[in-house]
Amino acid sequence: MAVCYPFLAYYSCRYVWAKCDPDGDGKISRDELTPLLAAWKEVALQCTEQRMSIADEQEEERAKQSSKTCTIL
């Protein structure tokens, strides 16, 4: 699974590279390019889903905190 936080982006790159450089020469050949792009898209989608999930959790937490307030007019 890829990691989406900026300080760990290096590991996402390493994940994609390891997945898409089967001959281990440290270079992406033409034959390896299409699988690399597909893997990178997969990583990007996972990151987007993670960020949306985190945002949803934060929004729910804020809603819980704000619902504890009572105002009497």
PADREN-358912 format. One record per residue (C-alpha): x, y, z. Coordinates in Angstrom, 1 decimal. Example, Ala and Ser with C-alpha at 12.3 -4.5 7.8 and 13.67 -1.06 7.14 Angstrom:
12.3 / -4.5 / 7.8
13.7 / -1.1 / 7.1
***
This chain:
0.0 / 0.0 / 0.0
1.3 / 3.4 / -0.8
1.7 / 6.1 / 1.7
0.4 / 9.6 / 1.0
1.9 / 12.0 / 3.4
4.5 / 14.4 / 1.8
7.4 / 13.4 / 4.0
6.8 / 9.8 / 3.0
6.3 / 10.4 / -0.8
9.7 / 8.9 / -1.3
8.3 / 5.5 / -0.2
5.4 / 5.8 / -2.6
8.0 / 6.3 / -5.4
10.0 / 3.4 / -4.2
6.9 / 1.2 / -4.1
6.0 / 2.1 / -7.7
9.6 / 1.8 / -8.9
9.9 / -1.7 / -7.3
6.6 / -2.8 / -8.8
7.5 / -1.5 / -12.3
11.2 / -2.2 / -12.8
11.3 / -6.0 / -12.8
14.7 / -6.3 / -14.4
16.1 / -4.1 / -11.6
18.3 / -2.0 / -13.8
17.2 / 1.2 / -12.2
15.7 / 2.6 / -15.4
12.2 / 2.5 / -16.8
12.2 / 1.1 / -20.3
9.4 / 1.6 / -22.8
7.9 / -1.8 / -21.9
7.9 / -0.8 / -18.2
6.4 / 2.7 / -18.8
2.7 / 1.7 / -19.2
2.7 / -0.5 / -16.0
4.5 / 2.3 / -14.1
1.8 / 4.9 / -15.1
-1.0 / 2.5 / -14.1
0.7 / 1.8 / -10.7
1.2 / 5.6 / -10.2
-2.5 / 6.1 / -10.9
-3.4 / 3.4 / -8.4
-1.2 / 5.2 / -5.8
-2.8 / 8.6 / -6.5
-6.3 / 7.1 / -6.2
-5.4 / 5.5 / -2.9
-4.0 / 8.8 / -1.6
-7.1 / 10.6 / -2.7
-9.3 / 8.1 / -0.9
-7.2 / 8.4 / 2.2
-7.3 / 12.2 / 2.2
-11.1 / 12.1 / 1.7
-11.5 / 9.7 / 4.6
-9.4 / 11.8 / 6.9
-11.3 / 14.9 / 5.9
-14.6 / 13.1 / 6.6
-13.4 / 12.0 / 10.0
-12.3 / 15.5 / 10.9
-15.6 / 16.9 / 9.8
-17.5 / 14.4 / 11.9
-15.3 / 15.2 / 14.9
-16.0 / 19.0 / 14.5
-19.7 / 18.3 / 14.2
-19.6 / 16.3 / 17.4
-17.8 / 19.1 / 19.2
-20.1 / 21.8 / 17.9
-23.2 / 19.9 / 18.9
-22.2 / 20.0 / 22.6
-22.8 / 23.7 / 22.7
-26.1 / 25.0 / 23.9
-27.3 / 28.6 / 23.5
-30.2 / 30.0 / 25.4
-31.7 / 33.1 / 24.0
***
